[in-house]
Amino acid sequence: MNEMRAMSGAETWLRRVASIGSVLEAEAPEADRLRELTGKAIAALHGERMLRLLLPGDVGGFELPLPEFFEIVEAVAGFDGSAAWCVCQGNACAMLAGYLDARLAAEIWAGDSTALLAWGPGRAEARAVAGGYRVNANTFFASGSHHATWLAAHCLVVEADGTPRRDSAGVQENRSMLIPAAEATLSDSWNVVGLRGTGSDGFVIENLFVPEKRSIVRARMIEDRPPRSRLHALPLMTVYASGFAGVALGIARGFLDRFLDLALTKKPRGIAEALKDSPVVQNEAARAEARLSAARAFLVDEIGRSWRELERDGRASIETRMRIRLAGTHSIHEAKAVVDMLYDTAGSSAVLADGPFERRFRDIHAVALQIQGRKRHYQTYGGWMMGREVNATDMTAI
């Protein structure tokens, strides 16, 4: 608790990010090659407690406010988008500890400073048996899985006779099964263009017994147990929308900063003036700054408003969740547009694989293709603006 009090406040955490930034950026090319964060990078993140930001305090975490979490993820992304992605995902998964039985949460996190929970979508089934479930799963996109100590498979539940277990509304139960990472087999499927360092492979589980006490229905967890804090009153998708937009904004900011460094020194071949003296380059840099700053301001305003609403009402309204979804999606696509614009303006310097631009260019495009960047979110918000009622599909997105 003393450490948590001493490290409160975004500025302290941002100084911690700055202290490991050079390590994260230096290790990023090797992580890109390995398709997972390097040992030095993950050690740096654990050393500065970057994977315990949203973890409850009683198991060694800090339960930071959402506005602070956003700033930290954004700052990490300025150095490496893959590291920031793993920070965002790992912390969102760690929020689950606030809903688990206290003994299970302690088993996963309290005794291990490098504890990390990872999960991903896929085909997964849990068949009810005495005392628990028999689980078979084949998942993908489990970011951070190479460094995870525990994994969660989100399983459709069937009874012992194979009939689906349904709730009062007729929806089949989806129960998350928590298992030690050693009890699953990682797949080798993360062969991608961008965010390669996230190690977002899947995992396979075959006929594994999981006791009832190591499972939870995430869709009901807020209703089943009153939120332990303002943070835990937030739907997970709101945390994702904020955090992964922070990844995009941080990548774009890192790209812009390094573009400015280039402009100060580069003199294009066959052109008399330096890059920094070109009216075209000056115009593009200014427009990039305006677009990035405007998108960030919109998102920061909505995140701040959501946190104030939680303090006042103890919950986030549909309007607030919709606004964060819109601001997050908008930030991701504005960040990508800024990177695209500057990539063109940087000329041949941008294509060098060992330079500061090429990896960030690939990473921002991967961010924009993930579920948080879906352009369908604009349709969801626009329909809601025009009076369409929020439906079950909307609720899974906000």
Buried (B, 14 or more C-beta within 10 A) or exposed (E): EEEBEEBBEBEEBBEBBEEBBEBBBBBBBBBBEBBBBBEBBBBBBBBBBBBBBBBBBBBBBBBBBBBBBBBBBBBBBBBBBBBBBBBBBBBBBBBBBBBBEEEBBBBBBBEEEEBBBBBBEBEBBBBBEEEBBBBBBBBBBBBBBBBBBBBBBBBBBBEEEEEEBEEEEEEEBBBBBBBEBEBBEBBEBBEEEBBBBBBBBBBBBEEBBBEEBBBBBBBBBBEEBEBBBBBBBBBBBBBBBBBBBBBBBBBBBBBBEBBBEBBEEBEBEEEEEBBBEBEEBEEBBEBBBEBBEEBBEBBBEBBBBBBEBBEEEEBBEEEBBBBBBBBBBBBBBBBBBBBBBBBEBBBEBBEEEEBBBBBBBBBBBBBBBBBBBBEEBBEBBEBBEEEEEBEEEBEEBB
